Amino acid sequence: MRKFMTFVFAAALAGASLPALAQSAGSEFSMQRALFVARNIGIAGISQIEFYDGKWQIEGHAPDGQNIEVEIDAETGAIMNVDRWW
């Protein structure tokens, strides 16, 4: 049962990332690079990644549990906005 659940989780995770990859095909700043930027500003766990209106929106939390949302320009990689809350 554990192997089955691991497979289901991995399949769901892979399926969740496919639309973002398809939408970002024309952008210069990849999802992997955006995740690198998000990790550098303190996001330890990722809960959601979206590509919308020319920017990456990444939500997650810091190691201390604080919620963080960051918006990264998909063309330049510049951090456009960072929100932190408990």
C-alpha positions, 0 to 999 in steps of 0.5 A: 500500500505504501508503494502505491501511495508513493506512486499516486503522490508522485503522479499527482505532483508531476501532473500538477507541474505540467500546465506551468511548464507548458505555459512557461515555454516562451519565457526566459526564466524557467520554473527551476530558476524561479524556485531557486530565487524563492528558496534564496529569499527563505521559502523552505517548503513549496505549496503552490507554483503558478505562471500567470501574466508573465510572472511566477507566483510561488507560495510556501513557508519559511522554516519557522512556519511563516507563510511566504508568497513571492512574485518573480518576473518571468523575463528578467527574474526580478523579484516583484513582490514578497508577502509574509504572514503568520 
